Amino acid sequence: MAIAHRRIGTGPVRVIVLHDWFGTSANWGSVLEYLDPREFSYAFLDYRGYGDRRDLPGRYTLGEIADDVLALADELGWDTFSLLGHSMGGKAAQQVLVRAPERIEKLAGINPVPAGPYEMDDATHALFYGAAEHPENRRAILDLVTGRRASPYWLERMVEHSLTVSRPEAFAAYLASWQPLDLSAAVKGNTVPVLVFVGEYDLALTADVMRATWQVWYPNCRIHPLPGAGHYPPHESPVAFATALEAFLRS
């Protein structure tokens, strides 16, 4: 059975794109208008329980995402490819790297969750683990990670998209998979070229967090700050993000 995905471009540089916990392959803001379709081929995957694959049953784990990524690459005939992962998708991309390091050319992360467990105090744990059932929790998380700068309308739209396009049980299960998972020993010392984008207003996944995790584990990791953005650079600073991403991928 073919794996549903969205495709932008037919160029020789091949990239599989993994969305965040709240998003889907369709929720990347206006950055989709600024990706070069002549030089790049982007394949945007929805996770099981999300988007175009909302009704596809699954275990809803990062391991399952990795399996689906590799199966999609096989379907596309991509022996090797690069990965772009946003937030939770950044940790999922690392799970793919652990499974098939010989197939990954480059790895880019947008405010990506590090390979180690994502530590939470009691209040944060309650906020995140209550988000599957409580829309107000989702809104509070989105407000936090965008530096409490986003408009109420944008926050409402993002919450509504998340509620509409993901199954609550999938949303909850993916959190239970990515939050405690520890891939740090498996990725430490991997020499794949890595670029980590960090929006300056993200109050959770900050540049300091990336320096203490990604740059410790990946010797070829570079951090790229994005002024004027929080956790969602594809929405908040799309041209600057697309320009820096494609410069990295073609280098």
Secondary structure, 3 states (H helix, E strand, C coil): CCCCEEEECCCCEEEEEECCCCCCCCCCHHHHHHCCCCCEEEEEECCCCEHHHCCCCCCCCHHHHHHHHHHHHHHHCCCCEEEEEECHHHHHHHHHHHHCHHHEEEEEEECCCCCCCCCCCHHHHHHHHCCCCCHHHHHHHHHHHCCCCCCHHHHHHHHHHHHHHECHHHHHHHHHHHCCCCCHHHHCCCCCCEEEEEECCCCCCCHHHHHHCHHHHCCCEEEEEECCCCCCHHHHCHHHHHHHHHHHHHC
